[in-house]
Amino acid sequence: MDAIFTDKEIARAAQRGVVLTADDENTIYVPVQDRRPIGTAIIVPGQYEGQQFFVVVSTDRQLVITDIQAIDAGPLDAARDDQLYAAFRGQSVEAVQAAANAEGLASAAQRAVLRAATMLQVRLKP
């Protein structure tokens, strides 16, 4: 499913503190089983100290996060640390928030997860 964000969706994202534009077009992957959707996945870039990494956020059908992994982290291998994402598993995309006291790579990872969760929320939950 293409996620080309409308003005209304961009405004909803802003309410969560996430800046989206029409240029933030993305693809939401929807796996199916027996012709029925069983979840979602989205790949979102993160940035830390001028280096880019990508985070894959997967959910179940109710948009509860089931898995998060960093991929294609290049020289930023520390972005693959599972502990950066563990606290988000089991949360609804609507409940995801970045910790105010997070710093460094942890903050960058949390912002990427918040961005992914927000994209799923505004696009899939009216």
N, C-alpha and C positions, 0 to 999 in steps of 0.2 A: 504494500500500500504506500503510495507516495504521500509524503507529508509536506505539502506546500501550505504554509501557514497563512491564514486569513487575518485581516485586521482584528477581528474579534478574538481569535486565538492568541495573537500577539499581545493584545491588551490583557487577556487572562494570564499569560505568562508573566507580564510585568507586575501583576498583583503578587506574584510569588518571588519577585526580585530577579527574574530571569529575563534578559534582553534577547528577544528573537526578532528577526526581520524576515521579509519574504525571501531573502537570499539564504536563509538557514534551511532551505529545502533538504529533506532527508527521506530515507526509506524506512518504513516500519515493517519488519518481517513478521508474518502471521503464520506459524505452522498450523497444519490441520491434521486431524485424525478422524477418519470416517466422515469426511467432508465438513467437519466442524472445527472452528478455531479452538486451539488449546492453549494459546498464550501469545506473547509478542516478544520481539527483540529489536533493539535499536543500537546503532553504533554512533558514538558521539566523540568528537575530538576533545582532548584536554591540552592545556599548555602549562609548562612549568619552566621557568628560567629560559625562555626562548626555544624550548624543545617541545615537540608535539608527541602525544601518545593518544591512543584510541581506547575507549571503554565500551564494552558490549554489556548492555543491561537487558536481562531476560525476565519476563514475568509470566505468571500463570494467567488463566482466563479472566480472573477478577482484577488483574493489574497489580498483583502483589509480587514484589521482586523475589525471584527464585535464584538468580545467579548474576554475578558481576565479575567480569574479567577484563584486564587490560591486555590489549593486543598491539602489535606493531609499535612497541615502545622505543625501538631503535636504541640509542645510547642511554635512554632513561629507563633502564631495566628495573629500577626501584619502583616504578609505577605498577609493576606486576605483583607487588606484595599483597597477598590476599587480605592481610589485616587492614589495609586501607579501605576495604569495601565491606568487611564482615558485618558491621553494624546496620547496613542497609537491607540485608537479606531478611525477608519476612515482613517488610514494610510495604504498605500500599504506596503507589506512586504519589498519591495525594498527601501522604504524611511525610514524605522525604523533605528534610531540611539540612542545610549545611551547618555544622557547628560554628558558632561565632568565635570560638577560641582556637580553631584549627589554624595551623601555620604551615608554610612550606609546601611540600609535595602532598601532604594530607589535605590541605586546603584546596589545592588544585584538583585532586581526585574527587573530593566531595562536590566541588562546583561542577565537574563533568557529570557526576551521577545526578545531581539536582537538575541539570540541564536536560539530561536524558529523560528523567522522570517527568519533568514538566512538559517536554515534547509529547510524551505518551498521554499524559493527562489532558492537555488542551486539545489534542487531536482526536482522542478516543472517548473522552468523557464529556458529554455536553454540559 
